[in-house]
Amino acid sequence: MDRRGFLSALSLAGASILTATTGSEPAQSNAVDVRAILDDPDAPVGGNPAGDVTIVAYVDYNCPFCKRSEPDLQRLVSTDGRIRLIYKDWPVLAKSSVTGARLALAAKYQEKYEAAHAALMALHGRGPDEAMRDAVAAAGVDTAQLDKDLDAHSDAIMDLIRRNAAQADALQLKGTPVYLIGPYIAAEALTYDEFADAVAEFRAHMGR
């Protein structure tokens, strides 16, 4: 059974999504639409699109714990080479969190989502709107085109943010960051070793 089939089987059976090795609480998956989480065509995807392990990251650009885990997550994705990373912008901490999510998702239309994401994650503390715009511009995003895409795709961007929020609600998530790693869930900041251990455990379970 592939990674999606395994996660779907857990959901259809009404089982809890298993916890990662960090001791986080299990989230009940009865109402979770796994296909919507894994296969939303508008969700930005990084890493290896054909990877054998999927990590889904629910993050907020004002979240210090998200920022703490981000370098380790990106290092694992880069060094492993077989991880599909799905970004879920879930702005819950401040009004500027929505600004950050909208900027990153608008940058996707010029294939600059990951550059914008990295720049926003690198900001120290809670970033005001202007600091977020400056960071995205410094990352190589064309701001004139960005503004056009923010206007032209405003409804689609907000619809995606709302879908991400609905998924988080179905998963009974309480805040950011949250990482789904195969069938495992960790509602906390993770280190490189913790990410790697969860990935290895899932591969061992699947016989890979």
TORLUM-625852 format. One record per atom (N, C-alpha, C): residue in three letters; x, y, z. Coordinates in pm, whole numbers, plus 50000, padded with zeros to 5 digits. Each point is the difference from the previous one (the first is absolute). Layout:
% TORLUM-625852
ALAXYZ;...
***
This chain:
% TORLUM-625852
MET500854988150000;MET499155011950000;MET500895012450000;ASP499695010349918;ASP500855011949995;ASP499675009250118;ARG500745011350010;ARG499895008750115;ARG498595005750014;ARG499375003449887;ARG498675005950007;ARG498984989550039;GLY500174987949947;GLY499094989250035;GLY500054996750148;PHE501205000350057;PHE500154997050143;PHE499305010350085;LEU500225012949969;LEU499365010550077;LEU498494999749981;SER499554997549878;SER498574999249975;SER499374988550076;ALA500694988650006;ALA499464988550071;ALA499815003250148;LEU500935007350058;LEU499865003950139;LEU498765008650019;SER499805009649910;SER498875008950013;SER498684992749981;LEU499944991749900;LEU498764993049971;LEU499644990250111;ALA501034995150068;ALA499744990850111;ALA499615007250126;GLY500065013449999;GLY499655007750118;GLY501094999650105;ALA501214996249961;ALA501104999150095;ALA500625013750021;SER500755001450109;SER500735012350024;SER501225000449910;ILE500365012149954;ILE501295001549936;ILE501044997750108;LEU501014992249972;LEU501014996750099;LEU500825012350036;THR500654999750115;THR500815011350042;THR501444997849960;ALA500685011249980;ALA501434999349972;ALA500734996350128;THR501294998149989;THR500794995050113;THR500235010550107;THR499415012049984;THR500215010650097;THR498955000050110;GLY499034991149993;GLY499014998950106;GLY498825009249986;SER499775005749882;SER498855008749981;SER498724991750002;GLU498905006750025;GLU498724993250015;GLU499454995649865;PRO499304988649993;PRO499404995849874;PRO498805008649966;ALA499835002749871;ALA498835007349953;ALA499034990149940;GLN498735001050036;GLN499004991049944;GLN499785003249854;SER499984989949916;SER499985002349855;SER498684996449935;ASN498954997950078;ASN498734995449945;ASN499485009149889;ALA500115013450020;ALA499415009449906;ALA501035005649903;VAL501184994649998;VAL501075005549918;VAL499884995249856;ASP500045009549906;ASP500034996649858;ASP501474999149959;VAL500544988050006;VAL501434998049976;VAL500385004249858;ARG499154997049905;ARG500305003649861;ARG500135015149986;ALA499145007650070;ALA500075014549993;ALA501315005150059;ILE500504993450103;ILE501265004150061;ILE501174996949907;LEU500024988249943;LEU501154995549922;LEU499985004449854;ASP498835002949947;ASP499905002049855;ASP499355013049959;ASP499985010150087;ASP499455012949960;ASP500885005649888;PRO499465002049882;PRO500835004349886;PRO500585014050017;ASP499455007950092;ASP500495013550020;ASP501055001150110;ALA500184989450077;ALA500975000450109;ALA501424999449944;PRO500895008950042;PRO501394999349953;PRO500674987150045;VAL500824994449912;VAL500704987550029;VAL501495002149977;GLY500814995350096;GLY501445000549987;GLY500604986250011;GLY501324999449997;GLY500674987150008;GLY499804992049873;ASN499824987050016;ASN499844990849888;ASN498504997049982;PRO499375004949894;PRO498574997649981;PRO499624985349994;ALA500984991449966;ALA499754985649994;ALA500624992750119;GLY500245007250108;GLY500644994150117;GLY499184989050064;ASP500664991550077;ASP499314988850065;ASP499455003550137;VAL500315011950051;VAL499455004950126;VAL499505014249977;THR498805003050048;THR499475013549992;THR500015006350139;ILE500545012150007;ILE499895008250120;ILE499105011849967;VAL498995002050083;VAL499085011349985;VAL500285009550115;ALA500325012549967;ALA500395009850102;ALA498975011150010;TYR499305000750114;TYR499075010950029;TYR500785010650079;VAL500175011849940;VAL500875010050060;VAL499405014049990;ASP500535008850085;ASP499635014250004;ASP501305007849997;TYR500095010449918;TYR501255007449985;TYR500345008650121;ASN499125000750099;ASN500305006950124;ASN500284990250114;CYS500094987249968;CYS500164989650102;CYS501484997450027;PRO500505003050122;PRO501434997750028;PRO500384985349997;PHE499074991350032;PHE500304985750001;PHE500094994549857;CYS499165005549911;CYS500124996549858;CYS501385004049947;LYS500425012050038;LYS501285005249953;LYS501164991950057;ARG499834995050122;ARG501054991950061;ARG500184986949924;SER498904993949956;SER500074987049932;SER500335001149852;GLU499755011549940;GLU500115001249855;GLU501364996149944;PRO501125004650055;PRO501294995949942;PRO500244984950005;ASP499584993650111;ASP500184985650011;ASP499104992449903;LEU498785004949982;LEU499104993649904;LEU500565001149859;GLN500465011849963;GLN500545001949865;GLN501274991949980;ARG500824999050104;ARG501234992049988;ARG499674985349977;LEU498994994950071;LEU499614986149981;LEU499484997749858;VAL499125008849955;VAL499444998649865;VAL501115000149896;SER500985008850019;SER501105001249904;SER500924987950002;THR500364995450119;THR500974989150010;THR499374986349974;ASP498734998450034;ASP499344987149982;ASP499724997249852;GLY499425009749933;GLY499754998749856;GLY498754992349963;ARG499304994350099;ARG498814991949969;ARG498785004650078;ILE500005012750038;ILE498905005450079;ILE499225010149918;ARG498704998450000;ARG499095009649939;ARG499485009050113;LEU500225013049986;LEU499635009550104;LEU498835008649953;ILE498914999350072;ILE498815007949968;ILE499905011450100;TYR499955012249948;TYR499895011850085;TYR498535003650022;LYS499635001850125;LYS498655004350035;LYS500095013050078;ASP499775011049931;ASP499995012950068;ASP498755001150086;TRP500225001350131;TRP498905000350096;TRP500225011950094;PRO499595012049957;PRO500275012150077;PRO499025001650117;VAL500504998050121;VAL499125000050118;VAL500465009550110;LEU501185005749989;LEU500565007350114;LEU499765015149997;ALA499905005849883;ALA499875014549991;ALA499455003849863;LYS499555012449989;LYS499525004949870;LYS501104999249895;SER501235003250042;SER501114999449903;SER500314985749957;SER499534990150076;SER500174986049958;SER499254997649869;VAL498835006049988;VAL499224998849877;VAL500745006949886;THR500575011750029;THR500795007049898;THR501134991149949;GLY500734993950093;GLY501114991449961;GLY499554988349915;ALA498904993550041;ALA499494988749923;ALA499585004349861;ARG499335011449989;ARG499565004849870;ARG501195003349911;LEU501045006350056;LEU501195003249921;LEU500674987449948;ALA500184990250087;ALA500664987649958;ALA499204992949892;LEU498694999150020;LEU499164992849904;LEU499875007649868;ALA500035013150005;ALA499995007749876;ALA501324998249925;ALA501104998650073;ALA501304997849936;ALA500044986949923;LYS499144990750037;LYS499934987149930;LYS499675001949852;TYR499275010549965;TYR499615002149861;TYR501205004149913;GLN501105004150062;GLN501235002249924;GLN501084990050041;GLU499514988650053;GLU500864988850038;GLU501065004250101;LYS499585008550095;LYS500915004950103;LYS499474997150140;TYR499104990350013;TYR499444997450132;TYR501094996650101;GLU500874990649966;GLU500984995550099;GLU501005011150035;ALA500315008649906;ALA500875011450030;ALA499315009550098;ALA498725002749976;ALA499245008750090;ALA499844993550137;HIS499684987249999;HIS499844992550125;HIS501275000750084;ALA501154997449939;ALA501275000250072;ALA500285014050055;ALA499735010349922;ALA500255013650044;ALA499125003850119;LEU498754996049996;LEU499085003150108;LEU500354992350127;MET500424987549982;MET500414991950116;MET501285005550064;ALA500815007149924;ALA501265005250052;ALA499845013050077;LEU498835006249993;LEU499775012350075;LEU500034997150150;HIS500565009250076;HIS500064998450145;HIS498735005950064;GLY499424992550091;GLY498815004950069;GLY498805000749908;ARG499005007450045;ARG498815002049919;ARG500255011149900;GLY499854996749873;GLY500315009749896;GLY498815008749963;PRO500135013250003;PRO498945008749949;PRO499874998449849;ASP498905004849946;ASP499734998249857;ASP501155004849913;GLU500545011950027;GLU501055005549915;GLU501274991650006;ALA500324995150119;ALA501204991550012;ALA499834987249919;MET498784994849999;MET499734987949922;MET500145002849851;ARG499465011149955;ARG500125003649858;ARG501465002049962;ASP500755006750087;ASP501415002549971;ASP500784986949992;ALA499684990750090;ALA500714987150002;ALA499724992149873;VAL498755000149956;VAL499634992949879;VAL500685006249878;ALA500045013349996;ALA500665006849889;ALA501494996849997;ALA500634999850118;ALA501434997150008;ALA500314985749958;ALA498994991350005;ALA500194986049961;ALA499894998149849;GLY499775010849927;GLY499974999149855;GLY498604999549939;VAL498995002450081;VAL498635000249949;VAL499745013549934;ASP499454999849880;ASP499635012249927;ASP498775006050068;THR500175011250071;THR498895005350080;THR498885005949914;ALA500355005249883;ALA498955005249911;ALA499104988549956;GLN500614988849960;GLN499224988349961;GLN499274994250121;LEU500655000450116;LEU499384995050122;LEU498705007450028;ASP500025013249988;ASP498795007850026;ASP498904996549899;LYS500404997949875;LYS499004996149900;LYS499394986450035;ASP500844990650044;ASP499504986750034;ASP499165000250128;LEU500385008450095;LEU499185001550121;LEU498615004749964;ASP499925008949904;ASP498705005249958;ASP499244989749915;ALA500684994249902;ALA499334990949907;ALA499584986950066;HIS500784995450097;HIS499764986850060;HIS499615000950148;SER499495011550040;SER499675002050141;SER499024989550053;ASP498954997249924;ASP499004990350045;ASP500594986150011;ALA500804995949902;ALA500604986650001;ALA500964998650117;ILE500775010550028;ILE500944999550111;ILE499274998750133;MET498975008150018;MET499264999350127;MET499234986950013;ASP499524994749888;ASP499324987050005;ASP500964989150046;LEU501265000449953;LEU500994990150043;LEU500305001550149;ILE500165012350045;ILE500245002250144;ILE498834994750082;ARG498795002149953;ARG498824994950073;ARG499974984749998;ARG500394993849889;ARG500034985449995;ARG501044994650099;ASN501155006650005;ASN501024995850095;ASN499475000950143;ALA499295010850030;ALA499445001850134;ALA498954989450030;ALA499194996549900;ALA498984989750020;ALA500644986450027;GLN501104997249930;GLN500724987450025;GLN500574999950142;ALA500585011250041;ALA500565000950134;ALA498904997950104;ASP498835005549975;ASP498884998250092;ASP499584985350005;ALA499934993549884;ALA499624985849996;ALA501024991350074;LEU501265004049994;LEU501054992850070;LEU500075003650148;GLN499185009750042;GLN499965004850137;GLN501345006150042;LEU500645006949907;LEU501275006550029;LEU499765012550085;LYS500935002850088;LYS499855011350092;LYS500855012049963;GLY501014998049919;GLY500885010949962;GLY501164995049918;THR500855009249959;THR501134996549915;THR501264998450085;PRO500994992349951;PRO499964992149877;PRO499384986450024;VAL499534993949891;VAL499584986050002;VAL500594993449877;TYR500584988150020;TYR500604992549890;TYR499354986249993;LEU499454996849884;LEU499514986649972;LEU501104992949922;ILE500474989050052;ILE501104992549938;ILE499514985949976;GLY499594997149873;GLY499294987549979;GLY498745000450087;PRO499784989750084;PRO498845000150087;PRO500265006450136;TYR501215005250022;TYR500355005450131;TYR499735015050006;ILE499645004850118;ILE499735014250017;ILE500825005350117;ALA500635011449980;ALA500765006650106;ALA499565014650007;ALA499365003750107;ALA499505013650018;ALA500995008050084;GLU501225001149950;GLU501065007150072;GLU501195001649908;ALA500945008450044;ALA501245001649924;ALA500804987050007;LEU500614996349887;LEU500814987949994;LEU501425003549961;THR500934991850045;THR501395001349960;THR500234991449875;TYR501185001649942;TYR500364991749884;TYR499894985250034;ASP500544996050115;ASP499984985950038;ASP498584994950021;GLU499145008350055;GLU498614995850022;GLU499264998549868;PHE500215009249906;PHE499434998349867;PHE500514987049937;ALA501314998150006;ALA500624988349936;ALA499514987150064;ASP499854999850132;ASP499534987950068;ASP498584996449958;ALA499125010249989;ALA498624997449959;ALA499944994749858;VAL500825005749912;VAL500054995349861;VAL500514985649995;ALA501054997150075;ALA500564986450001;ALA499004990150057;GLU499275004050103;GLU499014991050060;GLU498884996749901;PHE499575010149927;PHE498954997749901;PHE500494990849889;ARG501225002449952;ARG500544991449894;ARG500154985750050;ALA500424998450123;ALA500134986450056;ALA498644993450009;HIS498995007550039;HIS498644994550010;HIS499504995549864;MET500375007749896;MET499534996949865;MET500934990349927;GLY501084995950065;GLY500934990649938;GLY500835006149891;ARG500365012750015;ARG500795006849896;ARG501435001850044;
***
